């Protein structure tokens, strides 16, 4: 083999090796990073924002959350073109144009400012009557221990006046409640044992006493809770105070049978409650036995009614709220 052939063989051997060596030692493109701070247009930082970068390949999708000062950093990114998206609660989404990350570059995003999102809302204005209806429906669910009706107590500080229609509806709801009727049955049993009023003995007498008890409670609720309050524009409910000294709360409860809230929102003398109670007691002269009738029956029953109401209002103010289901939470 002559020198020329040797040189030719050397070239054929060394050139591929050199090319391979060059391929092996060729530098790999350096990876880069993207960092920045998310703020609003008042330059207040937005922590907890979600920052997403998307490259051409699915493997180039990355997500991070801004820290307490609104900053973020995404490292070890391929040097390709990215789009950056930012979202945060209460703000409109933000998306960047395509940005090209160069090899080894630490790209700073300095223009991420989020706008407050515009939320379209529809406000339905309720009339006073609609609000009052909602409040009465809520009051009709109030029961002591989930059993005994407690409809005539207004716990809401923003209670609105009742319309005449609602006064009648509330009165009929209370007067026809099965638990209220059961209370009249118990009262009839007590009166049967005490032989008061002086009806006859036996089952027929018990029926008469139950009828008298129910007629008394029904007429008292209807006249004192609907008829007279509608005519005189007064509210028949007990307005729970719940705050202040024990003395002021006790005074409020004791005076409630005599001082009521008018439909105009002002406190005034309780003409409707007092007149309703007197009228109900007067009607008892129609169905009570002759020997029990007279002025004593009227004023005696009226005093009993007011005494019971004072006791009830004191218990309402200091005890019953905690045992009343569906009572609104106290502010």
C-alpha positions as CSV (number, residue, x, y, z in Angstrom):
1,X,0.0,0.0,0.0
2,X,1.6,3.3,-1.1
3,X,1.6,6.6,0.9
4,X,-1.4,7.9,-1.0
5,X,-3.5,5.0,-0.1
6,X,-2.5,5.3,3.5
7,X,-3.4,8.9,3.6
8,X,-6.8,8.1,2.0
9,X,-7.5,5.4,4.5
10,X,-6.5,7.8,7.4
11,X,-8.9,10.4,6.2
12,X,-11.7,7.9,5.9
13,X,-11.1,6.7,9.4
14,X,-10.4,10.0,11.3
15,X,-13.2,12.2,9.8
16,X,-16.1,10.1,11.2
17,X,-14.5,9.9,14.6
18,X,-13.9,13.7,14.6
19,X,-17.5,14.3,13.6
20,X,-18.7,12.0,16.4
21,X,-16.6,13.7,18.9
22,X,-17.9,17.0,17.9
23,X,-21.5,15.7,18.2
24,X,-20.8,14.4,21.7
25,X,-19.3,17.6,23.0
26,X,-21.9,19.9,21.4
27,X,-23.4,22.1,24.3
28,X,-26.9,21.5,25.5
29,X,-29.1,24.6,25.5
30,X,-29.3,26.1,29.0
31,X,-32.7,26.1,30.6
32,X,-34.3,29.3,31.9
33,X,-36.8,30.6,34.4
34,X,-39.7,33.1,34.5
35,X,-40.4,35.2,37.6
36,X,-42.6,38.2,38.5
37,X,-45.0,39.8,40.8
38,X,-48.8,39.9,40.4
39,X,-50.5,43.2,41.5
40,X,-53.7,45.1,40.8
41,X,-53.9,48.5,39.1
42,X,-53.3,50.2,42.5
43,X,-50.1,48.2,42.8
44,X,-51.4,46.2,45.7
45,X,-49.9,42.7,45.6
46,X,-52.2,39.7,45.1
47,X,-51.2,36.6,47.0
48,X,-52.6,33.2,46.1
49,X,-53.0,34.0,42.4
50,X,-52.6,31.0,40.0
51,X,-49.9,31.5,37.4
52,X,-49.8,29.0,34.4
53,X,-47.2,28.8,31.6
54,X,-47.8,26.8,28.5
55,X,-45.3,26.0,25.8
56,X,-45.6,24.2,22.5
57,X,-45.5,20.7,24.1
58,X,-47.7,19.4,26.8
59,X,-44.7,18.7,29.0
60,X,-44.0,22.5,29.0
61,X,-47.2,23.2,31.1
62,X,-46.4,24.5,34.5
63,X,-48.5,26.0,37.3
64,X,-47.5,27.9,40.5
65,X,-49.2,30.0,43.1
66,X,-48.0,33.5,44.2
67,X,-46.7,33.8,47.7
68,X,-47.6,36.2,50.4
69,X,-46.1,39.2,48.6
70,X,-47.6,38.2,45.2
71,X,-44.3,36.8,43.8
72,X,-43.8,33.7,41.7
73,X,-40.9,31.9,40.0
74,X,-40.9,29.0,37.5
75,X,-37.5,27.4,37.1
76,X,-36.0,24.8,34.8
77,X,-37.9,25.8,31.7
78,X,-37.0,24.9,28.1
79,X,-36.0,27.9,26.0
80,X,-39.1,28.0,23.8
81,X,-42.1,30.3,23.3
82,X,-44.6,30.5,26.2
83,X,-47.9,32.1,27.0
84,X,-48.5,33.1,30.6
85,X,-52.0,33.1,32.2
86,X,-52.8,34.5,35.7
87,X,-56.1,34.1,37.6
88,X,-57.2,35.2,41.1
89,X,-60.5,35.3,43.0
90,X,-62.3,38.6,42.5
91,X,-60.2,39.6,39.5
92,X,-60.4,39.2,35.7
93,X,-58.1,36.7,34.1
94,X,-54.9,38.0,32.6
95,X,-53.0,36.4,29.6
96,X,-49.7,37.5,28.1
97,X,-48.8,37.6,24.5
98,X,-46.3,34.9,23.4
99,X,-42.9,35.4,25.1
100,X,-39.7,33.7,24.0
101,X,-37.5,32.4,26.7
102,X,-33.8,32.4,25.6
103,X,-31.3,29.8,26.8
104,X,-30.3,30.5,30.3
105,X,-32.5,33.6,30.6
106,X,-34.2,34.6,33.9
107,X,-37.2,36.3,32.3
108,X,-38.8,39.0,34.5
109,X,-42.6,39.7,34.0
110,X,-43.1,43.2,35.1
111,X,-46.5,44.0,33.7
112,X,-48.9,41.6,35.4
113,X,-51.7,43.8,36.7
114,X,-55.1,42.3,37.3
115,X,-58.4,44.2,37.0
116,X,-61.2,43.7,39.5
117,X,-63.8,41.5,37.8
118,X,-67.2,43.0,37.0
119,X,-70.0,40.9,38.4
120,X,-73.5,41.4,37.1
121,X,-76.0,41.2,39.9
122,X,-79.8,41.6,39.9
123,X,-81.2,43.1,43.0
124,X,-84.9,42.3,43.6
125,X,-86.4,45.1,45.8
126,X,-89.0,43.7,48.2
127,X,-91.9,45.7,49.4
128,X,-92.6,46.2,53.1
129,X,-95.5,43.7,52.9
130,X,-93.3,41.1,51.3
131,X,-90.7,41.5,54.0
132,X,-93.4,41.3,56.7
133,X,-94.8,38.2,55.1
134,X,-91.4,36.5,55.2
135,X,-90.9,37.5,58.8
136,X,-94.3,36.1,59.8
137,X,-93.7,32.8,58.0
138,X,-90.4,32.6,60.0
139,X,-92.2,33.4,63.3
140,X,-94.8,30.7,62.6
141,X,-92.0,28.1,62.8
142,X,-90.9,29.2,66.3
143,X,-91.8,26.6,68.9
144,X,-90.6,26.1,72.4
145,X,-88.8,22.7,72.6
146,X,-90.0,22.2,69.0
147,X,-93.6,21.7,70.3
148,X,-95.3,24.7,71.9
149,X,-96.1,27.5,69.5
150,X,-94.2,30.7,70.1
151,X,-95.5,32.7,67.1
152,X,-96.1,36.1,68.8
153,X,-92.5,36.9,69.6
154,X,-90.5,39.1,67.3
155,X,-86.8,38.4,67.8
156,X,-85.6,40.3,64.7
157,X,-84.5,43.8,65.5
158,X,-85.5,44.8,62.0
159,X,-89.1,43.6,62.2
160,X,-91.4,45.6,60.0
161,X,-95.1,46.4,60.7
162,X,-97.8,43.8,59.9
163,X,-100.5,44.4,57.4
164,X,-104.1,43.8,58.6
165,X,-104.1,40.6,56.5
166,X,-101.0,39.3,58.2
167,X,-102.4,40.1,61.7
168,X,-105.5,38.0,60.9
169,X,-103.4,35.2,59.4
170,X,-101.1,35.0,62.4
171,X,-104.0,35.1,64.8
172,X,-105.8,32.2,63.0
173,X,-102.6,30.3,62.8
174,X,-102.1,30.5,66.5
175,X,-105.7,29.9,67.5
176,X,-106.1,26.8,65.4
177,X,-102.7,25.2,66.2
178,X,-103.2,21.7,67.5
179,X,-101.0,22.2,70.4
180,X,-102.9,25.3,71.4
181,X,-106.1,23.3,71.2
182,X,-104.5,20.6,73.3
183,X,-103.8,23.3,76.0
184,X,-107.5,24.1,76.1
185,X,-108.2,20.4,76.6
186,X,-105.9,20.4,79.6
187,X,-107.5,23.6,81.0
188,X,-110.9,22.0,80.6
189,X,-109.7,19.0,82.7
190,X,-108.4,21.3,85.4
191,X,-111.7,23.2,85.5
192,X,-113.6,20.0,85.5
193,X,-111.7,18.9,88.6
194,X,-112.3,22.3,90.2
195,X,-115.9,22.4,89.1
196,X,-115.4,25.8,87.5
197,X,-117.3,27.2,85.6
198,X,-120.4,25.7,87.1
199,X,-121.4,23.4,84.2
200,X,-122.8,20.0,84.9
201,X,-120.7,17.0,85.7
202,X,-119.6,14.2,83.5
203,X,-118.5,14.0,79.9
204,X,-121.0,16.6,78.8
205,X,-119.8,19.0,81.4
206,X,-116.2,18.4,80.2
207,X,-117.2,19.2,76.7
208,X,-118.8,22.5,77.9
209,X,-115.7,23.4,79.8
210,X,-113.5,22.7,76.8
211,X,-115.8,24.8,74.6
212,X,-115.6,27.7,77.1
213,X,-111.8,27.4,77.3
214,X,-111.4,27.3,73.5
215,X,-113.9,30.1,73.0
216,X,-112.0,32.3,75.5
217,X,-108.6,31.7,74.0
218,X,-109.9,32.0,70.4
219,X,-111.7,35.3,71.0
220,X,-108.8,36.7,73.0
221,X,-106.3,35.9,70.2
222,X,-108.6,37.1,67.4
223,X,-109.8,40.3,69.1
224,X,-106.5,41.2,70.8
225,X,-104.2,39.9,68.1
226,X,-106.1,40.9,64.9
227,X,-109.3,42.8,65.1
228,X,-108.3,45.7,67.4
229,X,-104.7,45.9,66.3
230,X,-105.9,46.3,62.7
231,X,-108.4,49.0,63.6
232,X,-106.0,50.8,65.9
233,X,-102.8,50.2,63.8
234,X,-100.8,48.5,66.5
235,X,-98.6,45.5,66.6
236,X,-99.8,42.6,68.8
237,X,-96.4,40.9,69.1
238,X,-93.9,40.8,71.9
239,X,-90.7,42.5,70.8
240,X,-87.8,40.7,72.4
241,X,-85.2,43.1,73.9
242,X,-82.4,40.6,74.7
243,X,-79.8,43.2,75.6
244,X,-79.2,45.7,78.4
245,X,-79.3,45.3,82.1
246,X,-81.6,42.7,83.7
247,X,-83.6,45.5,85.2
248,X,-84.3,47.2,81.9
249,X,-85.2,43.9,80.3
250,X,-87.6,43.0,83.2
251,X,-89.2,46.5,82.9
252,X,-89.6,46.0,79.1
253,X,-91.3,42.6,79.7
254,X,-93.6,43.8,82.5
255,X,-94.8,46.9,80.5
256,X,-95.3,45.0,77.2
257,X,-99.0,44.2,77.9
258,X,-99.6,47.9,78.4
259,X,-97.1,49.4,76.0
260,X,-97.0,48.2,72.4
261,X,-95.3,49.2,69.1
262,X,-97.6,51.0,66.7
263,X,-97.6,50.3,62.9
264,X,-95.7,53.6,62.7
265,X,-92.8,52.1,64.6
266,X,-93.4,54.2,67.8
267,X,-94.1,52.9,71.2
268,X,-97.6,53.7,72.5
269,X,-100.3,52.7,74.9
270,X,-101.6,49.2,74.1
271,X,-105.2,50.2,73.5
272,X,-105.7,47.2,71.2
273,X,-104.5,44.6,73.6
274,X,-106.4,45.9,76.6
275,X,-109.7,46.5,74.7
276,X,-109.3,43.1,73.0
277,X,-108.9,41.3,76.4
278,X,-111.9,43.2,77.8
279,X,-114.1,42.3,74.8
280,X,-113.1,38.7,75.0
281,X,-113.9,38.5,78.7
282,X,-117.2,40.2,78.1
283,X,-118.2,37.6,75.5
284,X,-117.8,34.9,78.2
285,X,-121.1,36.2,79.6
286,X,-122.8,34.6,76.6
287,X,-121.6,31.0,77.1
288,X,-120.8,30.8,80.8
289,X,-123.4,29.4,83.2
290,X,-125.7,32.1,84.6
291,X,-124.3,31.9,88.1
292,X,-120.8,32.7,86.8
293,X,-121.7,35.7,84.7
294,X,-121.4,39.4,85.6
295,X,-118.8,42.2,85.9
296,X,-116.7,40.0,88.1
297,X,-116.3,37.5,85.3
298,X,-115.3,40.3,82.9
299,X,-112.7,42.0,85.1
300,X,-111.6,38.8,86.7
301,X,-110.8,37.1,83.4
302,X,-109.1,40.3,82.2
303,X,-106.8,40.5,85.2
304,X,-106.0,36.8,84.8
305,X,-105.1,37.4,81.2
306,X,-102.9,40.3,81.9
307,X,-101.2,38.5,84.8
308,X,-100.5,35.5,82.6
309,X,-99.2,37.8,79.8
310,X,-96.8,39.6,82.2
311,X,-95.5,36.2,83.4
312,X,-95.2,35.0,79.8
313,X,-93.3,38.1,78.7
314,X,-90.8,37.7,81.6
315,X,-90.2,34.1,80.7
316,X,-89.9,35.1,77.0
317,X,-87.3,37.7,77.8
318,X,-85.1,35.6,80.0
319,X,-85.7,31.9,79.3
320,X,-87.6,30.8,76.3
321,X,-85.4,32.0,73.5
322,X,-82.7,29.3,74.2
323,X,-85.4,26.7,74.0
324,X,-87.2,28.0,71.0
325,X,-86.5,26.2,67.7
326,X,-86.1,28.3,64.5
327,X,-85.5,31.5,66.5
328,X,-83.1,33.7,64.5
329,X,-79.6,33.9,65.8
330,X,-79.0,36.8,68.2
331,X,-76.7,39.5,66.8
